[in-house]
Amino acid sequence: MAHSDKIILNLSALDYSGAGKFAVDFSRLLQKNGLQSYLVVKDSKVGGDGIIVYNDSVFDNALGKFQRKSFKKKLTDDHFAYDYYFYNKYETLSVVSAQKILTLIPKKPDVIFIHWVTDFINAKVIQELHRLTKAKIYWLVIDNAPLTGGCHYPWTCDGFTRSCSSCPAIRADEYKWIAEKNLSFKKKYLPDDLCLITFSQSDFVRAKQSSLFRDKHVLKLAGFVDEEKFTVGDKAAARRYFNVPADKPVLFFGASSLKEKRKGMQLLLDALTTNPADEFTLLIAGEFPTKGLKGNVRNLGYLNEDELVIAYQAATVFICPSVEDSGPMMINQSLMCGTPVVAFDTGVAQDLVIFEQTGYRAKLADAQDLAKGIAHVVNRDVSSQVALQNRCRNMALQAYGRVAFTNKLMDLVTA
């Protein structure tokens, strides 16, 4: 069968936010290469060609819905430790029909890509899709939820390598069985020939250590970023757009609440206090408490994709203080825009942030080393800065640009 005749089914809980946008770009890349690719989502804000919403019905798995409703009355957020992001509380209680999913696309799929599917698709639905289609199935590791009994970020817990019966994410002893039941459920239903796709070395290692995937096929790719959207651009024009000085370094980062321990915002604040505030401008995407921050601070709020690209173009450096992460994709995006990155030694930074090539990788959770990295990147002459920017862009194009990623993707489709 010619690859252009193949039918591709992508499944994602949504078509927006970071995970959803990646699924949309992924499906559209397949379409641009002549494949019939469809993206079925539970929740849509984007829409467009090939994006199909799975409209729930009161008649779809009524028993599962009743069980979920009863369960929700007992469980509250207080039963779970926030930092682990234990979203998969109802892993065993599916309300989705594999048969109904297949009716939403014109033909039976030859290949299925599973993206971020929390509270949408579970292991039993995956098995049923496999039984009905005999399709090759790939599960993309957007975070660590596919590997565990429910948490999306296991931190130092290695329960997913053997048993989740002592899950630290579940505070209440009477509910710790949930994680182990979820893990056993996945072991029972996940197809033997399912292939896992990771996007960082750290996730690849975790996957090969996991009780679910150590004996399955696990691949590692670099996450696709479209170089036609994320471009180098005119740095002076980008700075005028945000009304920031042209003659000082611009430090850009994506903000989150200080409650988000894994995002490392407090560590970033500690690092920033060690650098003279009058020597740089802070450009902040998202909402962030600016009280206590000195110097020129621009809190930009939510940025659409076009504005995000301009922010990367305006920046001297993108700072990623995450301490527990599978990505984030902002590192990939920044490098594609030719903007070097300073990040801690975790997630995709381990693969892409290389000293003197694309930025500086600081010791994990070491604010002083993060500050050292920021100074190392911004305190250089113009020619050195331009050379670093060029290395960032070139590496990104070679590692995960359109041509590089498409070649790897076609290998998966035709395997």
BELGIZI-V882782 format. One record per pair of residues at least 12 apart in sequence whose ideal C-beta (glycine too) atoms are under 10 Angstrom apart, sorted by the first residue. I is the first residue (numbers start at 1). J is the second residue. If there is no record, write none. Layout:
# BELGIZI-V882782
I:J + I:J
This chain:
# BELGIZI-V882782
1:110 + 1:414 + 2:34 + 2:414 + 3:30 + 3:33 + 3:34 + 3:35 + 3:110 + 3:111 + 3:410 + 3:413 + 3:414 + 4:33 + 4:34 + 4:35 + 4:36 + 5:34 + 5:35 + 5:36 + 5:107 + 5:110 + 6:30 + 6:34 + 6:35 + 6:36 + 6:37 + 6:107 + 6:109 + 6:110 + 6:111 + 6:135 + 6:136 + 6:413 + 6:414 + 7:35 + 7:36 + 7:37 + 7:38 + 7:105 + 7:106 + 7:107 + 7:108 + 7:109 + 7:110 + 7:111 + 7:112 + 7:133 + 7:135 + 8:26 + 8:27 + 8:30 + 8:31 + 8:35 + 8:36 + 8:37 + 8:38 + 8:39 + 8:50 + 8:105 + 8:109 + 8:110 + 8:111 + 8:112 + 8:113 + 8:135 + 8:409 + 8:413 + 9:27 + 9:36 + 9:37 + 9:38 + 9:39 + 9:40 + 9:52 + 9:101 + 9:102 + 9:104 + 9:105 + 9:107 + 9:108 + 9:109 + 9:110 + 9:111 + 9:112 + 9:113 + 9:114 + 9:129 + 9:133 + 9:135 + 9:137 + 10:23 + 10:24 + 10:26 + 10:27 + 10:30 + 10:37 + 10:38 + 10:39 + 10:40 + 10:41 + 10:50 + 10:51 + 10:52 + 10:109 + 10:111 + 10:112 + 10:113 + 10:114 + 10:115 + 10:138 + 10:140 + 11:23 + 11:38 + 11:39 + 11:40 + 11:41 + 11:42 + 11:54 + 11:96 + 11:101 + 11:109 + 11:112 + 11:113 + 11:114 + 11:115 + 11:116 + 11:117 + 11:120 + 11:121 + 11:125 + 11:126 + 11:129 + 11:137 + 11:139 + 11:140 + 12:24 + 12:26 + 12:27 + 12:39 + 12:40 + 12:41 + 12:42 + 12:43 + 12:44 + 12:51 + 12:113 + 12:114 + 12:115 + 12:116 + 12:117 + 12:120 + 12:121 + 12:140 + 12:142 + 13:41 + 13:42 + 13:43 + 13:54 + 13:115 + 13:116 + 13:117 + 13:118 + 13:119 + 13:120 + 13:121 + 14:41 + 14:42 + 14:43 + 14:44 + 14:45 + 14:46 + 14:115 + 14:116 + 14:117 + 14:118 + 14:120 + 15:27 + 15:39 + 15:40 + 15:41 + 15:42 + 15:43 + 15:44 + 15:45 + 15:46 + 15:47 + 15:48 + 15:51 + 15:52 + 15:53 + 15:115 + 16:41 + 16:43 + 16:44 + 16:45 + 16:46 + 16:47 + 17:43 + 17:45 + 17:116 + 18:116 + 18:142 + 18:254 + 18:327 + 18:328 + 18:329 + 18:330 + 18:333 + 19:115 + 19:116 + 19:117 + 19:118 + 19:140 + 19:142 + 19:143 + 19:327 + 19:329 + 20:39 + 20:41 + 20:43 + 20:44 + 20:45 + 20:46 + 20:51 + 20:115 + 20:116 + 20:142 + 21:46 + 21:305 + 21:329 + 22:115 + 22:116 + 22:140 + 22:142 + 22:199 + 22:223 + 22:224 + 22:225 + 22:327 + 22:329 + 22:332 + 23:39 + 23:40 + 23:41 + 23:46 + 23:51 + 23:113 + 23:114 + 23:115 + 23:116 + 23:117 + 23:140 + 23:142 + 24:39 + 24:41 + 24:44 + 24:46 + 24:47 + 24:48 + 24:50 + 24:51 + 24:115 + 25:223 + 25:224 + 25:225 + 25:226 + 25:229 + 25:405 + 26:39 + 26:113 + 26:115 + 26:140 + 26:223 + 26:224 + 26:405 + 26:409 + 27:39 + 27:40 + 27:48 + 27:49 + 27:50 + 27:51 + 27:113 + 27:115 + 28:48 + 28:49 + 28:50 + 28:51 + 28:226 + 29:224 + 29:226 + 29:402 + 29:405 + 29:406 + 29:409 + 30:50 + 30:111 + 30:113 + 30:406 + 30:409 + 30:410 + 30:413 + 31:49 + 31:50 + 32:226 + 32:402 + 32:406 + 33:402 + 33:406 + 33:409 + 33:410 + 33:413 + 34:410 + 35:110 + 35:111 + 35:409 + 35:410 + 35:413 + 36:50 + 36:105 + 36:106 + 36:107 + 36:109 + 36:110 + 37:49 + 37:50 + 37:105 + 37:109 + 37:111 + 37:113 + 37:413 + 38:50 + 38:51 + 38:52 + 38:104 + 38:105 + 38:106 + 38:107 + 38:109 + 39:51 + 39:52 + 39:53 + 39:105 + 39:113 + 39:115 + 40:52 + 40:53 + 40:54 + 40:96 + 40:100 + 40:101 + 40:102 + 40:104 + 40:105 + 40:112 + 40:120 + 40:121 + 41:53 + 41:54 + 41:115 + 41:117 + 41:120 + 42:54 + 42:55 + 42:56 + 42:95 + 42:96 + 42:117 + 42:118 + 42:119 + 42:120 + 42:121 + 43:119 + 43:120 + 50:105 + 52:101 + 52:104 + 52:105 + 53:104 + 54:96 + 54:97 + 54:100 + 54:101 + 54:104 + 54:120 + 54:121 + 55:100 + 55:104 + 56:95 + 56:96 + 56:97 + 56:100 + 57:95 + 57:97 + 57:100 + 59:97 + 60:94 + 60:95 + 60:96 + 60:97 + 60:100 + 61:93 + 61:94 + 61:95 + 61:96 + 61:97 + 61:100 + 62:95 + 63:93 + 63:95 + 64:90 + 64:92 + 64:93 + 64:94 + 64:95 + 64:96 + 64:122 + 65:93 + 65:94 + 65:95 + 66:93 + 66:95 + 67:90 + 67:92 + 67:93 + 67:95 + 68:89 + 68:90 + 68:93 + 68:94 + 68:95 + 68:119 + 69:93 + 70:93 + 71:89 + 71:90 + 71:93 + 71:175 + 71:178 + 72:89 + 72:90 + 74:172 + 74:174 + 74:175 + 75:89 + 75:90 + 75:170 + 75:172 + 75:175 + 75:178 + 76:172 + 78:171 + 78:172 + 79:169 + 79:170 + 79:171 + 79:172 + 79:174 + 79:175 + 79:176 + 79:178 + 80:150 + 80:151 + 80:167 + 80:169 + 80:170 + 80:171 + 80:172 + 80:175 + 80:178 + 81:151 + 81:155 + 81:167 + 81:168 + 81:169 + 81:170 + 81:171 + 82:169 + 82:259 + 82:260 + 82:261 + 82:262 + 83:151 + 83:153 + 83:155 + 83:168 + 83:169 + 83:259 + 83:260 + 83:261 + 83:262 + 83:324 + 84:144 + 84:148 + 84:150 + 84:151 + 84:152 + 84:153 + 84:154 + 84:155 + 84:157 + 84:167 + 84:168 + 84:169 + 84:170 + 84:179 + 84:262 + 84:324 + 85:118 + 85:143 + 85:144 + 85:145 + 85:150 + 85:151 + 85:152 + 85:153 + 85:154 + 85:169 + 85:260 + 85:262 + 85:324 + 86:145 + 86:148 + 86:149 + 86:150 + 86:151 + 86:152 + 86:153 + 86:167 + 86:168 + 86:169 + 86:170 + 86:178 + 86:179 + 86:182 + 87:118 + 87:119 + 87:143 + 87:145 + 87:150 + 87:151 + 87:152 + 88:117 + 88:118 + 88:119 + 88:122 + 88:145 + 88:146 + 88:148 + 88:149 + 88:150 + 88:151 + 88:152 + 88:178 + 88:179 + 88:182 + 88:186 + 89:118 + 89:119 + 89:150 + 89:170 + 89:175 + 89:178 + 89:179 + 89:182 + 90:118 + 90:119 + 90:122 + 90:150 + 90:178 + 90:182 + 91:118 + 91:119 + 91:122 + 91:123 + 91:124 + 91:145 + 91:148 + 91:149 + 91:150 + 91:178 + 91:179 + 91:181 + 91:182 + 91:183 + 91:185 + 91:186 + 92:122 + 92:123 + 92:124 + 92:178 + 92:181 + 92:182 + 92:184 + 92:185 + 92:186 + 92:188 + 92:189 + 93:122 + 93:124 + 93:185 + 94:119 + 94:120 + 94:121 + 94:122 + 94:123 + 94:124 + 94:125 + 94:128 + 95:119 + 95:120 + 95:122 + 95:125 + 96:117 + 96:119 + 96:120 + 96:121 + 96:122 + 96:124 + 96:125 + 96:128 + 97:125 + 97:128 + 98:121 + 98:124 + 98:125 + 98:126 + 98:127 + 98:128 + 98:129 + 98:130 + 98:131 + 98:132 + 98:133 + 99:128 + 99:129 + 99:132 + 101:120 + 101:121 + 101:125 + 101:128 + 101:129 + 101:132 + 101:133 + 102:128 + 102:129 + 102:132 + 102:133 + 107:133 + 108:132 + 108:133 + 108:134 + 108:135 + 109:129 + 109:132 + 109:133 + 109:134 + 109:135 + 109:136 + 109:137 + 110:133 + 110:134 + 110:135 + 110:136 + 110:413 + 110:414 + 111:133 + 111:135 + 111:136 + 111:137 + 111:138 + 111:412 + 111:413 + 111:414 + 111:415 + 112:126 + 112:129 + 112:130 + 112:133 + 112:135 + 112:136 + 112:137 + 112:138 + 112:139 + 112:194 + 113:135 + 113:136 + 113:137 + 113:138 + 113:139 + 113:140 + 113:197 + 113:409 + 113:412 + 113:413 + 114:126 + 114:129 + 114:137 + 114:138 + 114:139 + 114:140 + 114:142 + 114:146 + 114:194 + 114:196 + 114:197 + 115:138 + 115:139 + 115:140 + 115:141 + 115:142 + 116:140 + 116:141 + 116:142 + 116:143 + 116:145 + 116:146 + 116:152 + 117:139 + 117:140 + 117:142 + 117:145 + 117:146 + 118:142 + 118:143 + 118:145 + 118:146 + 118:150 + 118:152 + 121:139 + 122:182 + 122:185 + 122:186 + 122:189 + 122:190 + 123:139 + 123:146 + 123:182 + 123:185 + 123:186 + 123:187 + 123:188 + 123:189 + 123:190 + 123:191 + 123:194 + 123:212 + 124:185 + 124:186 + 124:188 + 124:189 + 124:190 + 125:189 + 126:139 + 126:186 + 126:189 + 126:190 + 126:191 + 126:194 + 127:188 + 127:189 + 127:190 + 127:191 + 127:194 + 128:189 + 129:191 + 130:189 + 130:190 + 130:191 + 130:192 + 130:193 + 130:194 + 131:191 + 135:191 + 136:191 + 136:193 + 136:194 + 136:195 + 136:412 + 136:413 + 136:414 + 136:415 + 137:190 + 137:191 + 137:193 + 137:194 + 137:195 + 137:196 + 138:194 + 138:195 + 138:196 + 138:197 + 138:217 + 138:219 + 138:409 + 138:412 + 138:413 + 138:415 + 139:190 + 139:194 + 139:195 + 139:196 + 139:197 + 139:198 + 139:207 + 139:213 + 139:216 + 139:218 + 140:196 + 140:197 + 140:198 + 140:199 + 140:219 + 140:221 + 140:223 + 141:196 + 141:197 + 141:198 + 141:199 + 141:200 + 141:203 + 141:204 + 141:206 + 141:207 + 141:213 + 141:218 + 141:219 + 141:220 + 141:326 + 142:197 + 142:198 + 142:199 + 142:203 + 142:223 + 142:326 + 142:327 + 142:329 + 143:203 + 143:324 + 143:325 + 143:326 + 143:327 + 143:347 + 144:160 + 144:198 + 144:202 + 144:203 + 144:206 + 144:207 + 144:210 + 144:324 + 144:325 + 144:326 + 145:182 + 145:326 + 146:160 + 146:186 + 146:190 + 146:194 + 146:196 + 146:197 + 146:198 + 146:203 + 146:207 + 146:210 + 146:212 + 146:213 + 147:160 + 147:161 + 147:183 + 147:186 + 147:196 + 147:198 + 147:203 + 147:206 + 147:207 + 147:209 + 147:210 + 147:211 + 147:212 + 147:213 + 148:160 + 148:161 + 148:164 + 148:167 + 148:169 + 148:179 + 148:182 + 148:183 + 148:186 + 148:206 + 148:210 + 148:211 + 148:212 + 149:163 + 149:164 + 149:165 + 149:167 + 149:169 + 149:170 + 149:176 + 149:177 + 149:178 + 149:179 + 149:180 + 149:181 + 149:182 + 149:183 + 149:184 + 149:185 + 149:186 + 149:211 + 149:212 + 150:164 + 150:167 + 150:169 + 150:170 + 150:178 + 150:179 + 150:180 + 150:181 + 150:182 + 150:183 + 151:164 + 151:167 + 151:168 + 151:169 + 151:170 + 151:179 + 151:182 + 152:169 + 152:262 + 152:324 + 152:326 + 153:169 + 153:261 + 153:262 + 153:323 + 153:324 + 153:325 + 153:326 + 154:167 + 154:168 + 154:169 + 154:206 + 154:210 + 154:324 + 155:168 + 155:169 + 155:261 + 155:262 + 155:323 + 155:324 + 156:168 + 156:324 + 157:169 + 158:206 + 158:209 + 158:210 + 159:179 + 159:180 + 159:183 + 159:211 + 160:179 + 160:183 + 160:206 + 160:207 + 160:209 + 160:210 + 160:211 + 160:212 + 160:213 + 161:206 + 161:208 + 161:209 + 161:210 + 161:211 + 161:212 + 161:214 + 162:183 + 162:209 + 162:210 + 162:211 + 163:179 + 163:180 + 163:183 + 163:184 + 163:211 + 164:176 + 164:177 + 164:178 + 164:179 + 164:180 + 164:181 + 164:182 + 164:183 + 164:184 + 164:211 + 165:177 + 165:179 + 165:180 + 165:181 + 165:183 + 165:184 + 166:179 + 166:180 + 167:179 + 167:180 + 167:182 + 167:183 + 183:210 + 183:211 + 183:212 + 184:211 + 186:210 + 186:211 + 186:212 + 186:213 + 187:211 + 187:212 + 190:212 + 190:213 + 190:216 + 191:216 + 192:215 + 192:216 + 192:217 + 193:216 + 193:217 + 194:212 + 194:213 + 194:216 + 194:217 + 195:213 + 195:216 + 195:217 + 195:218 + 195:219 + 195:412 + 195:415 + 196:208 + 196:210 + 196:212 + 196:213 + 196:216 + 196:217 + 196:218 + 196:219 + 196:220 + 197:217 + 197:218 + 197:219 + 197:220 + 197:221 + 197:223 + 197:408 + 197:412 + 198:213 + 198:218 + 198:219 + 198:220 + 198:221 + 198:326 + 198:348 + 199:219 + 199:220 + 199:221 + 199:222 + 199:223 + 199:224 + 199:326 + 199:327 + 199:329 + 199:332 + 199:347 + 199:348 + 199:351 + 199:400 + 200:220 + 200:221 + 200:222 + 200:223 + 200:325 + 200:326 + 200:327 + 200:331 + 200:346 + 200:347 + 200:348 + 200:349 + 200:350 + 200:351 + 200:352 + 201:220 + 201:347 + 201:348 + 201:350 + 201:351 + 202:324 + 202:325 + 202:326 + 202:345 + 202:346 + 202:347 + 202:348 + 202:349 + 202:350 + 202:351 + 203:218 + 203:220 + 203:325 + 203:326 + 203:327 + 203:347 + 203:348 + 203:350 + 203:351 + 204:218 + 204:219 + 204:220 + 204:221 + 204:351 + 205:218 + 205:220 + 205:350 + 206:218 + 206:326 + 207:219 + 207:220 + 217:415 + 219:408 + 219:411 + 219:412 + 220:351 + 221:399 + 221:400 + 221:404 + 221:405 + 221:408 + 221:409 + 221:412 + 222:332 + 222:348 + 222:351 + 222:352 + 222:395 + 222:396 + 222:398 + 222:399 + 222:400 + 222:401 + 222:404 + 222:405 + 222:408 + 223:326 + 223:327 + 223:328 + 223:329 + 223:331 + 223:332 + 223:333 + 223:348 + 223:351 + 223:352 + 223:399 + 223:400 + 223:405 + 224:329 + 224:332 + 224:336 + 224:400 + 224:401 + 224:402 + 224:404 + 224:405 + 224:406 + 224:408 + 224:409 + 225:329 + 225:330 + 225:331 + 225:332 + 225:333 + 225:334 + 225:335 + 225:336 + 225:337 + 225:396 + 225:397 + 225:399 + 225:400 + 225:401 + 225:402 + 225:405 + 226:305 + 226:333 + 226:336 + 226:400 + 226:401 + 226:402 + 226:405 + 227:336 + 227:337 + 227:393 + 227:396 + 227:397 + 227:400 + 227:401 + 227:402 + 227:403 + 227:404 + 228:401 + 228:402 + 229:305 + 229:306 + 229:308 + 229:309 + 229:333 + 229:336 + 229:337 + 230:305 + 230:308 + 230:309 + 230:312 + 230:313 + 230:332 + 230:333 + 230:334 + 230:335 + 230:336 + 230:337 + 230:338 + 230:339 + 230:393 + 230:396 + 230:401 + 231:309 + 231:312 + 231:313 + 231:336 + 231:337 + 231:338 + 231:393 + 232:309 + 232:312 + 232:313 + 232:336 + 232:337 + 232:338 + 232:339 + 232:389 + 232:390 + 232:392 + 232:393 + 233:309 + 233:310 + 233:312 + 233:313 + 233:314 + 233:337 + 233:338 + 233:339 + 234:310 + 234:313 + 234:314 + 235:250 + 235:313 + 235:314 + 235:315 + 235:316 + 235:338 + 235:339 + 235:385 + 235:386 + 235:389 + 236:313 + 236:314 + 237:310 + 237:313 + 237:314 + 238:250 + 238:283 + 238:309 + 238:310 + 238:311 + 238:312 + 238:313 + 238:314 + 238:315 + 238:337 + 239:281 + 239:283 + 239:310 + 239:313 + 239:314 + 239:315 + 240:314 + 241:307 + 241:310 + 241:311 + 241:313 + 241:314 + 242:281 + 242:283 + 242:298 + 242:300 + 242:307 + 242:310 + 242:311 + 242:313 + 242:314 + 242:315 + 243:296 + 243:298 + 244:281 + 244:282 + 244:283 + 244:296 + 244:297 + 244:298 + 244:311 + 244:314 + 244:315 + 245:280 + 245:281 + 245:296 + 246:281 + 246:314 + 247:281 + 248:278 + 248:279 + 248:280 + 248:281 + 248:295 + 248:296 + 248:316 + 248:378 + 249:275 + 249:279 + 249:280 + 249:281 + 249:315 + 249:316 + 249:317 + 249:374 + 249:375 + 249:377 + 249:378 + 249:379 + 249:380 + 249:385 + 250:280 + 250:281 + 250:282 + 250:283 + 250:296 + 250:298 + 250:311 + 250:313 + 250:314 + 250:315 + 250:316 + 250:317 + 250:318 + 250:339 + 250:378 + 251:268 + 251:271 + 251:272 + 251:275 + 251:280 + 251:281 + 251:282 + 251:283 + 251:284 + 251:295 + 251:297 + 251:315 + 251:316 + 251:317 + 251:318 + 251:319 + 251:342 + 251:374 + 251:377 + 251:378 + 252:281 + 252:282 + 252:283 + 252:284 + 252:285 + 252:298 + 252:300 + 252:308 + 252:311 + 252:312 + 252:313 + 252:314 + 252:315 + 252:316 + 252:317 + 252:318 + 252:319 + 252:330 + 252:334 + 252:339 + 253:265 + 253:268 + 253:272 + 253:282 + 253:283 + 253:284 + 253:285 + 253:286 + 253:288 + 253:311 + 253:315 + 253:317 + 253:318 + 253:319 + 253:320 + 253:321 + 253:330 + 253:342 + 254:284 + 254:285 + 254:286 + 254:288 + 254:300 + 254:303 + 254:308 + 254:311 + 254:318 + 254:319 + 254:320 + 254:321 + 254:322 + 254:328 + 254:330 + 254:334 + 255:268 + 255:282 + 255:284 + 255:285 + 255:286 + 255:287 + 255:288 + 255:289 + 255:290 + 255:299 + 255:300 + 255:301 + 256:285 + 256:286 + 256:287 + 256:288 + 256:321 + 256:322 + 257:286 + 257:287 + 257:288 + 257:289 + 258:288 + 258:289 + 260:322 + 261:323 + 261:324 + 262:321 + 262:322 + 262:323 + 262:324 + 262:325 + 262:346 + 262:347 + 263:320 + 263:321 + 263:322 + 263:323 + 263:324 + 263:325 + 263:328 + 264:319 + 264:320 + 264:321 + 264:322 + 264:323 + 264:324 + 264:325 + 264:343 + 264:344 + 264:346 + 264:364 + 264:365 + 264:367 + 264:370 + 265:288 + 265:289 + 265:321 + 265:322 + 266:321 + 266:367 + 267:321 + 267:322 + 267:323 + 267:344 + 267:362 + 267:364 + 267:365 + 267:366 + 267:367 + 267:368 + 267:370 + 267:371 + 268:288 + 268:319 + 268:320 + 268:321 + 268:322 + 268:342 + 268:344 + 268:367 + 268:370 + 268:371 + 268:374 + 269:288 + 269:289 + 269:292 + 269:293 + 269:321 + 269:367 + 270:321 + 270:366 + 270:367 + 270:368 + 270:370 + 270:371 + 271:319 + 271:321 + 271:342 + 271:362 + 271:366 + 271:367 + 271:368 + 271:369 + 271:370 + 271:371 + 271:372 + 271:373 + 271:374 + 271:375 + 272:292 + 272:293 + 272:294 + 272:295 + 272:297 + 272:319 + 272:321 + 272:367 + 272:370 + 272:371 + 272:374 + 273:292 + 273:293 + 273:294 + 273:367 + 273:371 + 274:367 + 274:368 + 274:370 + 274:371 + 274:372 + 274:374 + 274:375 + 275:294 + 275:295 + 275:371 + 275:372 + 275:374 + 275:375 + 275:378 + 275:379 + 276:294 + 276:295 + 276:375 + 277:293 + 277:294 + 277:295 + 277:296 + 277:297 + 278:294 + 278:295 + 278:296 + 279:295 + 279:296 + 279:375 + 279:378 + 279:379 + 280:295 + 280:296 + 280:316 + 280:317 + 280:374 + 280:375 + 280:378 + 281:295 + 281:296 + 281:297 + 281:298 + 281:314 + 281:315 + 281:316 + 282:294 + 282:295 + 282:296 + 282:297 + 282:298 + 282:299 + 282:319 + 283:296 + 283:297 + 283:298 + 283:299 + 283:300 + 283:311 + 283:312 + 283:314 + 283:315 + 283:316 + 283:318 + 284:297 + 284:298 + 284:299 + 284:300 + 284:301 + 284:311 + 285:298 + 285:299 + 285:300 + 285:301 + 285:302 + 285:303 + 285:307 + 285:308 + 285:311 + 285:312 + 285:318 + 285:330 + 286:299 + 286:300 + 286:301 + 286:302 + 286:303 + 287:299 + 287:300 + 287:301 + 287:302 + 288:300 + 288:301 + 298:311 + 298:314 + 305:333 + 308:330 + 308:333 + 308:334 + 308:337 + 309:333 + 309:336 + 309:337 + 310:337 + 311:334 + 311:337 + 311:339 + 312:330 + 312:333 + 312:334 + 312:335 + 312:336 + 312:337 + 312:338 + 312:339 + 313:334 + 313:337 + 313:338 + 313:339 + 314:337 + 314:339 + 315:334 + 315:337 + 315:338 + 315:339 + 315:340 + 315:341 + 315:378 + 316:339 + 316:340 + 316:374 + 316:377 + 316:378 + 316:379 + 316:380 + 316:385 + 316:388 + 316:389 + 317:334 + 317:339 + 317:340 + 317:341 + 317:342 + 317:359 + 317:360 + 317:373 + 317:374 + 317:375 + 317:376 + 317:377 + 317:378 + 317:385 + 317:388 + 318:330 + 318:331 + 318:333 + 318:334 + 318:335 + 318:337 + 318:339 + 318:340 + 318:341 + 318:342 + 318:343 + 318:353 + 318:359 + 318:377 + 318:392 + 319:334 + 319:341 + 319:342 + 319:343 + 319:344 + 319:359 + 319:360 + 319:362 + 319:370 + 319:373 + 319:374 + 319:377 + 320:334 + 320:341 + 320:342 + 320:343 + 320:344 + 320:346 + 320:347 + 320:348 + 320:349 + 320:353 + 320:359 + 320:362 + 320:370 + 321:342 + 321:343 + 321:344 + 321:362 + 321:365 + 321:367 + 321:370 + 322:343 + 322:344 + 322:346 + 322:347 + 322:348 + 322:349 + 322:364 + 323:343 + 323:344 + 323:345 + 323:346 + 323:347 + 323:364 + 323:365 + 323:366 + 324:344 + 324:346 + 324:347 + 324:364 + 324:365 + 325:343 + 325:344 + 325:346 + 325:347 + 325:348 + 325:349 + 326:346 + 326:347 + 326:348 + 327:347 + 327:348 + 327:349 + 328:343 + 328:347 + 328:348 + 328:349 + 329:348 + 330:343 + 330:348 + 331:343 + 331:347 + 331:348 + 331:349 + 331:351 + 331:352 + 331:353 + 331:358 + 331:359 + 331:396 + 332:348 + 332:351 + 332:352 + 332:396 + 332:399 + 332:400 + 333:396 + 334:352 + 334:353 + 334:358 + 334:359 + 334:392 + 334:396 + 335:348 + 335:352 + 335:353 + 335:358 + 335:359 + 335:389 + 335:391 + 335:392 + 335:393 + 335:394 + 335:395 + 335:396 + 335:397 + 335:399 + 335:400 + 336:392 + 336:393 + 336:395 + 336:396 + 336:397 + 336:399 + 336:400 + 336:401 + 337:389 + 337:392 + 337:393 + 337:396 + 338:386 + 338:388 + 338:389 + 338:390 + 338:391 + 338:392 + 338:393 + 338:394 + 338:396 + 339:358 + 339:359 + 339:377 + 339:388 + 339:389 + 339:392 + 339:393 + 340:353 + 340:354 + 340:356 + 340:357 + 340:358 + 340:359 + 340:360 + 340:373 + 340:376 + 340:377 + 340:378 + 340:385 + 340:388 + 340:389 + 340:391 + 340:392 + 341:353 + 341:354 + 341:358 + 341:359 + 341:360 + 341:361 + 341:373 + 341:377 + 341:392 + 342:359 + 342:360 + 342:361 + 342:362 + 342:369 + 342:370 + 342:371 + 342:372 + 342:373 + 342:374 + 342:375 + 342:376 + 342:377 + 342:378 + 343:358 + 343:359 + 343:360 + 343:361 + 343:362 + 343:370 + 343:373 + 344:361 + 344:362 + 344:363 + 344:364 + 344:365 + 344:366 + 344:367 + 344:369 + 344:370 + 344:373 + 345:361 + 345:362 + 345:363 + 345:364 + 345:365 + 345:366 + 345:369 + 346:361 + 346:364 + 346:365 + 348:400 + 349:361 + 349:362 + 349:364 + 351:399 + 351:400 + 352:392 + 352:395 + 352:396 + 352:399 + 352:400 + 353:373 + 353:392 + 354:391 + 354:392 + 354:395 + 355:373 + 355:376 + 356:376 + 356:377 + 356:384 + 356:387 + 356:388 + 356:391 + 357:388 + 357:391 + 357:392 + 357:394 + 357:395 + 358:377 + 358:388 + 358:389 + 358:391 + 358:392 + 358:393 + 358:394 + 358:395 + 358:396 + 358:399 + 359:373 + 359:374 + 359:376 + 359:377 + 359:388 + 359:391 + 359:392 + 360:372 + 360:373 + 360:374 + 360:375 + 360:376 + 360:377 + 361:373 + 362:374 + 362:376
